Amino acid sequence: MSDARPVKGLTRHLPVLVATLACAISACMAPSAAEGPQSSSLVGAVEAKGVNPERAALLISRLEDGAEWQSGGGRLSTQFSPASTSKIPHTLIALETGAVASPDEMFEWDGRKRFVDSWNEDQDFATAFRRSTVWIYQTVTQRIGSQVLADWLSRFGYGNADTGTPEQVTSYWLEGPLAISAREQVDFLSRLARQALPLSDETYAQALPVMLEREGKDWKLHAKTGWYSSASDQDIGWYVGWLEQAGGDHPGTYVFAFNMDMDDPGTDIARRKSVVMSALEEIGAL
């Protein structure tokens, strides 16, 4: 026999109670503007800079509370070649393993003319990061070796961590097989911003100033661009990094990753940064 007994008046009030409960559940489950599957503010910021949101992915995550703003849907998890954004993990690995003694280590230009004028001169490792000097990073990856690089990228959780064959040690981040998604970039950079990667204090102290792109009153921006260029595949532009905001109405650390299809490098190259900066302003981070 059941213990259940009817509650006086419950039947009469049941429709109201069900409706109230449904509203409460819906309110609990409804995402906030910062946590929704698509953030209208970010979609608008992408569109406002002349980029098709369906051909781009932008993810911003605030470390302090895990709030997310995103545009791009399934593309957020689509892996692409990291191109020069890989100079972030490569710089960390080079300094940690001792393949590069310090950011001040000089590299002598071999005299071979390359298509970027700023590459065609002697420069130190820190300058090579800021100029995306490919030949210097190709020198460094050969010093480290394919297997060691793969091991470190795996420890970092950096995309598929695939460095290919030993013969691809100077090209795997430019042509493949290394690939990473916007979400994986944010996951990796979040650990870097928290200094939670398996690195020494000295490596952090040396590497983070190299990655500082700009700063203002109460804020610092660490970031890197990337451009995957191919004669047969779609060109992809990247801009990734994190903003440390100590002032304003919404202080915090905002980690971001943006990628976009690039059809016209003449205009699209500049859009990589402008989209992200506009989005950070839109959500109140800048």
PAZAPA-4460 file (N, C-alpha, C; in steps of 0.05 Angstrom, whole numbers, plus 32768, in hexadecimal, padded with zeros to 4 digits):
% residues 286
    n_x    n_y    n_z   ca_x   ca_y   ca_z    c_x    c_y    c_z   seq   type   mol
   8011   7FE8   8000   8000   8000   8000   8012   8019   8000     1      M     A
   800A   802C   7FF1   801A   8044   7FEF   8017   8057   8007     2      S     A
   802D   8064   800E   802C   8078   8024   8021   8093   801A     3      D     A
   8021   8097   7FFF   801A   80B1   7FF5   7FFD   80B8   7FFC     4      A     A
   7FFA   80D2   8005   7FE0   80DC   800C   7FDB   80F6   7FFC     5      R     A
   7FC3   80FA   7FF3   7FBE   8113   7FE5   7FC2   812B   7FF7     6      P     A
   7FCE   8140   7FEC   7FD2   8159   7FFB   7FBA   816B   7FF5     7      V     A
   7FAE   8175   800A   7F96   8186   8008   7F9C   819E   7FF7     8      K     A
   7F8C   81A2   7FE2   7F8E   81BA   7FD1   7FA3   81B7   7FBB     9      G     A
   7FB3   81A1   7FBA   7FC8   819F   7FA6   7FBD   819E   7F8A    10      L     A
   7FA7   818F   7F86   7F9C   818C   7F6B   7F94   81A7   7F60    11      T     A
   7F88   81B7   7F70   7F7E   81D1   7F67   7F95   81E3   7F5E    12      R     A
   7FAC   81E1   7F6C   7FC3   81F3   7F67   7FD8   81E6   7F55    13      H     A
   7FD4   81CD   7F4D   7FE9   81BF   7F3E   7FF1   81CD   7F24    14      L     A
   7FDF   81D7   7F13   7FE7   81E4   7EFB   7FFA   81FC   7F00    15      P     A
   7FF4   820B   7F15   8004   8223   7F1C   8020   821A   7F25    16      V     A
   8020   8204   7F35   803A   81FA   7F3F   804B   81F0   7F29    17      L     A
   803F   81E1   7F16   804E   81D6   7F00   805A   81ED   7EEE    18      V     A
   804A   8201   7EE9   8053   8217   7ED9   806A   8226   7EE6    19      A     A
   8067   822A   7F01   807C   8238   7F10   8096   8228   7F10    20      T     A
   8094   820D   7F14   80AB   81FC   7F13   80B9   81FC   7EF8    21      L     A
   80A9   81FC   7EE3   80B4   81FC   7EC8   80C3   8216   7EC3    22      A     A
   80B8   822C   7ECC   80C6   8246   7EC8   80E0   8246   7ED7    23      C     A
   80E0   823B   7EF0   80F8   823B   7F00   810E   822A   7EF3    24      A     A
   8106   8213   7EE9   8119   8201   7EDC   8124   820F   7EC3    25      I     A
   8113   821B   7EB4   811B   8229   7E9B   812F   823F   7EA2    26      S     A
   8129   824E   7EB7   813B   8264   7EBE   8157   825A   7EC6    27      A     A
   8157   8243   7ED4   8171   8238   7EDD   8181   822D   7EC5    28      C     A
   8172   8223   7EB1   8180   8217   7E9B   8187   822B   7E85    29      M     A
   817A   8241   7E84   817E   8254   7E6F   819A   8260   7E72    30      A     A
   81AA   8261   7E5C   81C5   826C   7E5D   81C4   828A   7E5F    31      P     A
   81D8   8295   7E6D   81DA   82B2   7E6E   81E6   82BB   7E53    32      S     A
   81E6   82D6   7E50   81F1   82E1   7E37   820E   82D8   7E32    33      A     A
   821C   82D5   7E49   8238   82CE   7E47   823D   82B0   7E44    34      A     A
   8229   82A0   7E48   822D   8283   7E48   821E   8274   7E32    35      E     A
   820F   8283   7E23   81FE   8277   7E0F   820D   826A   7DF8    36      G     A
   8200   8258   7DE9   820E   824B   7DD3   8216   825F   7DBD    37      P     A
   8208   8275   7DBA   8210   828A   7DA8   820B   82A5   7DB7    38      Q     A
   821F   82B6   7DB7   821C   82D0   7DC4   8217   82E5   7DAF    39      S     A
   8200   82F1   7DB0   81F9   8305   7D9B   820D   831B   7D9A    40      S     A
   8219   8323   7DB1   822C   8339   7DB0   8245   8332   7DA0    41      S     A
   824D   8318   7DA2   8265   8310   7D93   825E   830C   7D76    42      L     A
   8247   8301   7D6F   823F   82FE   7D53   823E   8319   7D46    43      V     A
   8233   832D   7D55   8232   8348   7D4A   824D   8354   7D46    44      G     A
   825F   834F   7D59   827A   835A   7D57   8289   834F   7D3F    45      A     A
   8285   8335   7D39   8291   8329   7D22   8286   8335   7D08    46      V     A
   826C   8336   7D07   825F   8341   7CEF   8266   835E   7CEA    47      E     A
   8269   836E   7D00   826E   838A   7CFE   8289   8390   7CF1    48      A     A
   829B   837C   7CF2   82B6   8380   7CE6   82B8   8373   7CCA    49      K     A
   82A0   836C   7CBF   82A0   8362   7CA4   82A7   8345   7CA1    50      G     A
   82A5   8335   7CB7   82AB   8319   7CB6   8291   8309   7CB9    51      V     A
   828E   82F5   7CA8   8276   82E3   7CA9   8278   82D1   7CC2    52      N     A
   8266   82D3   7CD5   8268   82C2   7CED   8267   82A4   7CE8    53      P     A
   825C   829D   7CD1   825B   8281   7CCA   8276   8276   7CBF    54      E     A
   8288   8289   7CBA   82A3   8281   7CB0   82B8   828A   7CC4    55      R     A
   82B1   828B   7CDD   82C4   8293   7CF2   82BB   8287   7D0C    56      A     A
   82CD   8287   7D1F   82C7   827D   7D3A   82D5   828F   7D4E    57      A     A
   82C7   8298   7D62   82D2   82A9   7D77   82C8   829F   7D92    58      L     A
   82DA   829A   7DA4   82D4   8291   7DBF   82E3   82A2   7DD3    59      L     A
   82D5   82AD   7DE7   82E1   82BD   7DFD   82D8   82B0   7E17    60      I     A
   82EB   82AB   7E28   82E5   829F   7E42   82F1   82AF   7E59    61      S     A
   82E1   82B6   7E6D   82EC   82C4   7E84   82F4   82B0   7E9A    62      R     A
   830D   82B0   7EA1   8317   829C   7EB3   830B   829C   7ECF    63      L     A
   8304   82B3   7ED9   82FB   82B5   7EF5   82E1   82A7   7EFA    64      E     A
   82CF   82A7   7EE7   82B5   829A   7EEB   82AC   8287   7ED5    65      D     A
   82BE   8283   7EC1   82B8   8270   7EAC   82A3   827A   7E98    66      G     A
   829C   8293   7E99   8288   829E   7E86   8294   829D   7E6A    67      A     A
   8283   8297   7E56   828C   8294   7E3B   827A   82A5   7E28    68      E     A
   8287   82B0   7E14   8279   82BE   7DFE   8283   82B0   7DE5    69      W     A
   8271   82AA   7DD2   827B   829B   7DBB   826A   82A2   7DA2    70      Q     A
   8278   829E   7D8C   826C   82A0   7D71   8279   828B   7D5F    71      S     A
   8269   827D   7D50   8276   826A   7D3E   826A   824E   7D40    72      G     A
   825B   8248   7D54   824E   822D   7D56   8262   8217   7D55    73      G     A
   825D   8203   7D44   826E   81EB   7D42   828A   81F1   7D39    74      G     A
   828F   8208   7D2D   82AA   820E   7D24   82BD   8213   7D3C    75      R     A
   82B2   8219   7D53   82C3   821C   7D6A   82D3   8203   7D71    76      L     A
   82C9   81EC   7D69   82D7   81D3   7D6E   82E5   81C8   7D55    77      S     A
   82E5   81D7   7D3F   82F2   81CE   7D27   8310   81D5   7D28    78      T     A
   8321   81C2   7D23   833D   81C6   7D24   8348   81D1   7D09    79      Q     A
   835A   81E4   7D0C   8369   81EF   7CF5   8386   81F0   7CFC    80      F     A
   8397   81F3   7CE7   83B3   81F8   7CEC   83B7   8211   7CFD    81      S     A
   83C7   8210   7D12   83CA   8228   7D24   83DB   823E   7D17    82      P     A
   83EB   8237   7D03   83FD   824A   7CF7   840E   8258   7D0D    83      A     A
   8411   8272   7D0C   8423   827F   7D1E   8419   8282   7D3B    84      S     A
   83FF   827B   7D40   83F7   827A   7D5C   8406   8265   7D6B    85      T     A
   8411   8251   7D5C   8421   823C   7D69   843B   8247   7D75    86      S     A
   8442   825F   7D6E   845A   826B   7D7A   8457   826F   7D98    87      K     A
   843E   826E   7DA2   843A   8270   7DBF   8445   8256   7DCC    88      I     A
   843A   823E   7DC5   8446   8226   7DD2   8463   8221   7DCA    89      P     A
   846A   8228   7DB1   8486   8224   7DA9   8499   8235   7DBA    90      H     A
   8492   824D   7DC0   84A3   825E   7DD1   84A6   8252   7DEC    91      T     A
   8490   8248   7DF8   8491   823C   7E12   84A3   8223   7E12    92      L     A
   84A0   8213   7DFE   84B0   81FA   7DFD   84CE   8201   7DF9    93      I     A
   84D3   8214   7DE7   84EF   821B   7DE2   84FD   8225   7DFB    94      A     A
   84F0   8236   7E0B   84FC   8240   7E23   84FE   822B   7E39    95      L     A
   84E9   821B   7E3B   84E9   8206   7E50   84FE   81F1   7E4C    96      E     A
   8502   81E9   7E33   8515   81D4   7E2C   8532   81DF   7E2A    97      T     A
   8535   81F9   7E29   8550   8204   7E25   8559   8205   7E08    98      G     A
   8547   81FF   7DF6   854E   8201   7DD9   8554   821E   7DD2    99      A     A
   8547   8231   7DE0   854E   824D   7DDE   8555   8256   7DFA   100      V     A
   856C   8263   7DFD   8576   826A   7E17   8565   827F   7E25   101      A     A
   855B   8293   7E16   854B   82A8   7E22   853D   82B7   7E0B   102      S     A
   852A   82C8   7E11   851E   82D8   7DFB   8532   82EB   7DED   103      P     A
   8549   82F0   7DFA   855D   8301   7DEE   8570   82F3   7DDC   104      D     A
   856E   82D9   7DDA   8581   82CA   7DC8   857E   82D4   7DAB   105      E     A
   8595   82DA   7D9F   8595   82E4   7D84   8597   82CE   7D6F   106      M     A
   858A   82D3   7D59   858B   82C0   7D42   8595   82D0   7D2A   107      F     A
   85AA   82C5   7D1E   85B6   82D2   7D07   85A8   82CC   7CEE   108      E     A
   85A0   82E0   7CDF   8592   82DC   7CC5   85A5   82CF   7CB1   109      W     A
   859A   82BC   7CA3   85AA   82AD   7C90   85AE   82BA   7C75   110      D     A
   85A3   82D3   7C72   85A6   82E2   7C59   8592   82DB   7C44   111      G     A
   8581   82C8   7C49   856C   82C0   7C35   8554   82D3   7C38   112      R     A
   854D   82E0   7C22   8536   82F2   7C22   851C   82E3   7C23   113      K     A
   850B   82EC   7C37   84F1   82E0   7C3A   84DC   82F6   7C36   114      R     A
   84C3   82EE   7C33   84AE   8301   7C29   84A6   8315   7C3E   115      F     A
   84AD   8312   7C57   84A8   8326   7C6C   84C2   8334   7C72   116      V     A
   84C3   834E   7C6C   84DC   835D   7C6F   84E8   835C   7C8B   117      D     A
   84D7   835C   7C9F   84E1   835C   7CBB   84EF   8342   7CC3   118      S     A
   84EC   832D   7CB3   84F9   8314   7CB8   8516   8315   7CAF   119      W     A
   851D   8327   7C9D   8536   8326   7C8F   854C   8336   7C9E   120      N     A
   8551   832E   7CB7   8566   833B   7CC7   856A   832A   7CE0   121      E     A
   8580   832F   7CED   8585   8322   7D07   8570   832C   7D1B   122      D     A
   8568   831A   7D2C   8554   8322   7D41   8554   830E   7D58   123      Q     A
   854B   8318   7D6F   854A   8306   7D86   8530   82F6   7D86   124      D     A
   852E   82E3   7D99   8517   82D1   7D99   84FD   82E0   7D9F   125      F     A
   84FE   82F3   7DB1   84E6   8303   7DB8   84DC   8312   7D9F   126      A     A
   84EE   831D   7D90   84E6   832B   7D78   84DA   8318   7D63   127      T     A
   84E6   8300   7D62   84DB   82EC   7D4F   84BF   82E4   7D55   128      A     A
   84B8   82E4   7D6F   849C   82DE   7D76   848A   82F4   7D6C   129      F     A
   8491   830D   7D71   8480   8324   7D6A   847E   8327   7D4C   130      R     A
   8493   8320   7D3D   8492   8323   7D20   8489   830A   7D12   131      R     A
   8485   82F4   7D21   847E   82DA   7D16   8494   82D1   7D02   132      S     A
   84AC   82D4   7D0A   84C3   82CD   7CF8   84C5   82AE   7CF6   133      T     A
   84BB   82A4   7CE0   84B8   8287   7CDD   84D3   8279   7CDD   134      V     A
   84E7   8284   7CD0   8500   8275   7CCD   850E   8271   7CE8   135      W     A
   8509   8283   7CFB   8515   8280   7D16   8507   8269   7D24   136      I     A
   84ED   8268   7D23   84DF   8252   7D30   84E4   8237   7D23   137      Y     A
   84EA   8238   7D09   84F2   821F   7CFB   850D   8216   7D05   138      Q     A
   851F   8229   7D0B   8539   8222   7D17   8535   8216   7D33   139      T     A
   8523   8222   7D42   851F   8219   7D5D   8512   81FD   7D5F   140      V     A
   84FE   81F8   7D4E   84F0   81DE   7D4F   8503   81C8   7D47   141      T     A
   8516   81CE   7D35   852A   81B9   7D2F   853C   81B4   7D46   142      Q     A
   8542   81C8   7D56   8552   81C4   7D6E   8544   81B2   7D82   143      R     A
   852A   81B5   7D84   851A   81A7   7D98   8515   818A   7D8F   144      I     A
   850D   8186   7D76   8507   816C   7D6C   84EA   8165   7D6C   145      G     A
   84E1   8156   7D58   84C5   8150   7D53   84B8   8142   7D6B   146      S     A
   84C4   812E   7D76   84B8   811E   7D8B   84B5   812E   7DA5   147      Q     A
   84C9   813E   7DAC   84C8   814E   7DC4   84B2   8163   7DC1   148      V     A
   84B0   816F   7DAA   849B   8183   7DA5   8480   8176   7DA8   149      L     A
   847C   815E   7D9D   8462   8150   7D9F   845B   814A   7DBC   150      A     A
   8470   8142   7DCB   846B   813B   7DE7   8461   8154   7DF6   151      D     A
   846E   816B   7DF2   8467   8183   7E00   844B   818D   7DF7   152      W     A
   8446   818C   7DDD   842C   8195   7DD4   8415   8184   7DE0   153      L     A
   841B   816A   7DE3   8408   8158   7DEF   8404   815F   7E0D   154      S     A
   8419   8165   7E1B   8417   816E   7E37   8407   8188   7E39   155      R     A
   840A   8199   7E26   83FB   81B2   7E26   83DD   81AE   7E1E   156      F     A
   83D7   8197   7E13   83BC   8193   7E08   83B7   81A5   7DF0   157      G     A
   83CB   81A8   7DE0   83CA   81BB   7DCA   83C0   81AD   7DB0   158      Y     A
   83A6   81AF   7DAC   839A   81A3   7D94   83A0   8186   7D91   159      G     A
   83A6   817D   7D79   83AC   8161   7D75   83C9   815A   7D7B   160      N     A
   83D9   816E   7D82   83F5   816A   7D8A   8406   815A   7D76   161      A     A
   83FE   815B   7D5C   840A   814B   7D48   8420   815A   7D39   162      D     A
   8439   8152   7D3C   844F   815F   7D2F   8457   8150   7D16   163      T     A
   8449   813B   7D0F   844F   812D   7CF6   8469   811D   7CF7   164      G     A
   8476   811B   7CE1   848F   810C   7CDF   84A7   811F   7CE7   165      T     A
   84BE   8113   7CED   84D5   8124   7CF2   84DB   8138   7CDC   166      P     A
   84D5   8130   7CC3   84DA   8142   7CAC   84C8   815A   7CAC   167      E     A
   84B2   8159   7CBB   849F   816F   7CBC   84A4   8182   7CD3   168      Q     A
   84BB   817F   7CE0   84C0   818F   7CF8   84C1   81AD   7CF3   169      V     A
   84C5   81B5   7CDA   84C5   81D2   7CD5   84AC   81DC   7CC7   170      T     A
   8498   81CA   7CC5   8480   81D2   7CB6   8465   81C9   7CC2   171      S     A
   8466   81B8   7CD7   844D   81AB   7CE0   8438   81BF   7CEB   172      Y     A
   8441   81D6   7CF4   842E   81EA   7CFF   8425   81FD   7CE8   173      W     A
   8433   81FD   7CD2   842C   820E   7CBB   841B   8200   7CA7   174      L     A
   8420   81E6   7CA2   8413   81D7   7C8D   8403   81BF   7C98   175      E     A
   8406   81BA   7CB2   83FA   81A2   7CBD   8410   818D   7CC1   176      G     A
   840A   8179   7CD2   83F0   8170   7CDB   83E7   817D   7CF6   177      P     A
   83F6   818F   7D02   83ED   819B   7D1B   83D4   81AB   7D16   178      L     A
   83C0   81A7   7D27   83A6   81B5   7D24   839A   81BA   7D40   179      A     A
   838B   81D0   7D42   837F   81D7   7D5C   8366   81E7   7D57   180      I     A
   8352   81E5   7D69   8339   81F4   7D66   833A   820D   7D77   181      S     A
   8327   821E   7D73   8325   8236   7D83   8321   822F   7DA1   182      A     A
   8310   821B   7DA6   830B   8213   7DC2   8324   8208   7DCE   183      R     A
   8333   81F8   7DBF   834C   81ED   7DCA   8361   8203   7DCE   184      E     A
   8361   8217   7DBD   8373   822E   7DC2   836C   823B   7DDD   185      Q     A
   8353   823F   7DE2   834A   824C   7DFB   8352   823B   7E13   186      V     A
   834E   8221   7E11   8355   820F   7E27   8373   8211   7E2D   187      D     A
   8383   8210   7E18   83A0   8211   7E1C   83A8   822D   7E27   188      F     A
   839E   8242   7E1C   83A5   825D   7E25   839B   8263   7E41   189      L     A
   8385   8257   7E48   837B   825A   7E64   838F   824F   7E78   190      S     A
   839A   8238   7E71   83AE   822C   7E83   83C8   823D   7E83   191      R     A
   83CF   8248   7E6C   83E6   825A   7E6B   83E2   8273   7E7B   192      L     A
   83CB   827F   7E78   83C5   8298   7E87   83C5   8293   7EA5   193      A     A
   83BC   827B   7EAD   83BC   8274   7ECA   83D8   826B   7ED3   194      R     A
   83EA   8268   7EC0   8404   825C   7EC6   8401   8240   7ED1   195      Q     A
   83EF   8230   7EC4   83EA   8215   7ECD   83F5   8200   7EBB   196      A     A
   8405   8208   7EA7   8413   81F5   7E96   842B   81EA   7EA4   197      L     A
   8435   81D3   7E9D   844C   81C6   7EAB   8466   81D4   7EA3   198      P     A
   846A   81ED   7EAB   8481   81FC   7EA4   848E   8208   7EBD   199      L     A
   84A7   820F   7EBB   84B5   821B   7ED1   84AD   8239   7ED4   200      S     A
   84B2   8243   7EEC   84AD   8260   7EF1   84BE   8271   7EDF   201      D     A
   84D6   8268   7ED9   84E8   8277   7EC8   84DD   8279   7EAC   202      E     A
   84D1   8263   7EA2   84C6   8264   7E87   84AF   8278   7E85   203      T     A
   849D   8278   7E99   8488   828C   7E9A   8493   82A8   7E9B   204      Y     A
   84A7   82AC   7EAB   84B2   82C7   7EAE   84BF   82D1   7E95   205      A     A
   84CA   82BF   7E85   84D7   82C7   7E6C   84C2   82C9   7E55   206      Q     A
   84AF   82B7   7E54   849D   82B5   7E3D   8487   82C9   7E3D   207      A     A
   847B   82CE   7E54   8463   82DF   7E54   8468   82FB   7E4A   208      L     A
   847E   8308   7E51   8483   8322   7E46   8486   8322   7E28   209      P     A
   8491   830D   7E1D   8494   830A   7E00   8478   830B   7DF2   210      V     A
   8464   8300   7DFF   844A   82FD   7DF3   8438   8315   7DF9   211      M     A
   8442   8329   7E08   8433   8341   7E0D   8431   8352   7DF4   212      L     A
   8419   8355   7DE9   8416   8364   7DD0   8412   8382   7DD5   213      E     A
   8401   8388   7DE8   83FC   83A4   7DEF   83F0   83A6   7E0B   214      R     A
   83F0   83BE   7E16   83E5   83C2   7E31   83DB   83DF   7E33   215      E     A
   83CA   83E3   7E46   83BF   83FD   7E4C   83BB   8400   7E6A   216      G     A
   83AC   8414   7E72   83A8   8418   7E8E   8398   8401   7E9A   217      K     A
   83A4   83F2   7EAC   8398   83DB   7EBA   8393   83C3   7EA8   218      D     A
   839E   83C1   7E90   8399   83A9   7E80   83B2   83A2   7E70   219      W     A
   83B4   8388   7E6A   83CA   837D   7E5A   83BE   8368   7E46   220      K     A
   83C8   8368   7E2E   83BF   8356   7E19   83D6   8345   7E10   221      L     A
   83D5   832B   7E14   83E8   8318   7E09   83DA   830A   7DF2   222      H     A
   83E7   830A   7DDA   83D9   8300   7DC3   83ED   82F9   7DAC   223      A     A
   83E2   82E9   7D99   83F1   82E2   7D81   83DE   82DE   7D6A   224      K     A
   83E6   82E8   7D53   83D8   82E3   7D3A   83E2   82CA   7D2C   225      T     A
   83D2   82C1   7D19   83DB   82AA   7D08   83CD   82AC   7CED   226      G     A
   83DA   82A2   7CD9   83CF   82A1   7CBE   83D8   8287   7CB0   227      W     A
   83C4   8275   7CAD   83C9   825D   7C9D   83C3   8263   7C80   228      Y     A
   83D8   8261   7C6F   83D5   8268   7C53   83DB   824F   7C43   229      S     A
   83C9   8249   7C30   83CB   8231   7C20   83C1   8236   7C03   230      S     A
   83CF   822A   7BF0   83C7   822D   7BD4   83AF   821C   7BCE   231      A     A
   83A9   8208   7BDF   8393   81F5   7BD9   837D   81F6   7BED   232      S     A
   8382   81FE   7C05   836E   81FF   7C1A   8366   821C   7C21   233      D     A
   8351   821E   7C31   8347   8238   7C3A   835C   8245   7C4D   234      Q     A
   8363   825D   7C47   8375   826C   7C5A   8365   8271   7C74   235      D     A
   8373   826F   7C8B   8367   8273   7CA5   8377   8288   7CB4   236      I     A
   836A   829B   7CC0   8377   82AF   7CD0   8370   82AA   7CEE   237      G     A
   8383   82AF   7CFF   8381   82AB   7D1C   8388   82C4   7D2B   238      W     A
   837B   82C7   7D43   8385   82DA   7D57   837D   82CE   7D72   239      Y     A
   8391   82C8   7D83   838C   82BB   7D9D   839C   82C8   7DB3   240      V     A
   8392   82C5   7DCC   83A1   82D1   7DE2   838F   82D4   7DFA   241      G     A
   8398   82E6   7E0C   8388   82EC   7E23   838C   8309   7E2C   242      W     A
   8377   8314   7E37   8376   8330   7E41   8374   832F   7E5F   243      L     A
   8387   833C   7E6D   8386   833F   7E8A   837B   835B   7E90   244      E     A
   8362   835D   7E99   8355   8376   7E9E   8352   837A   7EBC   245      Q     A
   835F   838E   7EC7   835E   8394   7EE3   834B   83AB   7EEA   246      A     A
   8342   83BA   7ED6   8331   83D1   7EDA   8316   83CD   7ECE   247      G     A
   8307   83E3   7ECB   82ED   83E2   7EBE   82D8   83D5   7ECF   248      G     A
   82C1   83D1   7EC2   82AA   83C5   7ED0   82AB   83A7   7ED1   249      D     A
   82BC   839B   7EC0   82BC   837E   7EBE   82D9   8374   7EBE   250      H     A
   82E7   8377   7ED4   8303   836D   7ED5   8304   834F   7ED4   251      P     A
   831B   8345   7ECA   831E   8328   7EC8   8332   8322   7EB2   252      G     A
   8337   8308   7EAF   8349   82FE   7E9A   8338   82F1   7E84   253      T     A
   8339   82FC   7E6C   8328   82F4   7E56   833A   82E6   7E41   254      Y     A
   8336   82CC   7E3E   8346   82BC   7E2B   8335   82BA   7E11   255      V     A
   8342   82BD   7DFA   8333   82BD   7DE1   8342   82AE   7DCB   256      F     A
   8332   82A4   7DB8   833D   8298   7DA0   832A   829E   7D89   257      A     A
   8335   82A9   7D74   8325   82B0   7D5C   8332   82A4   7D43   258      F     A
   8322   8297   7D32   832C   828F   7D18   8317   8296   7D03   259      N     A
   8320   829B   7CEB   830E   82A3   7CD5   8319   829A   7CBA   260      M     A
   8307   8295   7CA7   830F   8290   7C8C   831A   82AB   7C80   261      D     A
   8330   82A9   7C72   833B   82C2   7C66   833B   82BE   7C48   262      M     A
   832C   82CF   7C3A   832B   82CE   7C1D   833C   82E4   7C11   263      D     A
   833E   82FB   7C1F   834D   8312   7C15   8360   831B   7C2C   264      D     A
   8378   8310   7C2C   838B   8318   7C42   838F   8336   7C45   265      P     A
   838D   8345   7C2F   8391   8361   7C30   837F   836F   7C45   266      G     A
   8366   8365   7C48   8353   8370   7C5B   834F   835E   7C73   267      T     A
   8351   8343   7C6E   834A   8331   7C84   835F   832F   7C9A   268      D     A
   8378   8334   7C93   838D   8333   7CA7   8387   8346   7CBE   269      I     A
   837F   835E   7CB8   8379   8372   7CCD   8360   836B   7CDD   270      A     A
   834E   835C   7CD1   8335   8355   7CDE   8339   8341   7CF5   271      R     A
   834F   8332   7CF4   8353   831F   7D0A   8353   832D   7D25   272      R     A
   8363   8342   7D27   8364   8350   7D40   834C   8362   7D45   273      K     A
   8342   836F   7D31   832D   8382   7D35   8313   8375   7D3E   274      S     A
   830E   835C   7D35   82F6   834E   7D3F   82F8   8348   7D5C   275      V     A
   8310   833F   7D65   8313   8338   7D81   8312   8350   7D93   276      V     A
   8320   8365   7D8B   831F   837E   7D9B   8303   8389   7D9E   277      M     A
   82F4   8389   7D88   82D9   8392   7D88   82C8   8381   7D9B   278      S     A
   82CC   8366   7D9A   82BD   8354   7DAB   82C3   8359   7DC9   279      A     A
   82DD   835D   7DCF   82E4   8362   7DEB   82D8   837C   7DF5   280      L     A
   82D7   8390   7DE4   82C9   83A8   7DEC   82AB   83A4   7DEF   281      E     A
   829F   8394   7DDD   8283   838F   7DDE   827A   8382   7DF8   282      E     A
   828A   836F   7E02   8282   8361   7E1B   828C   8370   7E34   283      I     A
   8299   8387   7E31   82A1   8397   7E47   82BC   8390   7E53   284      G     A
   82CB   837F   7E45   82E6   8377   7E4F   82FA   838D   7E4A   285      A     A
   82F7   839D   7E35   8309   83B3   7E30   82F9   83CD   7E33   286      L     A
***
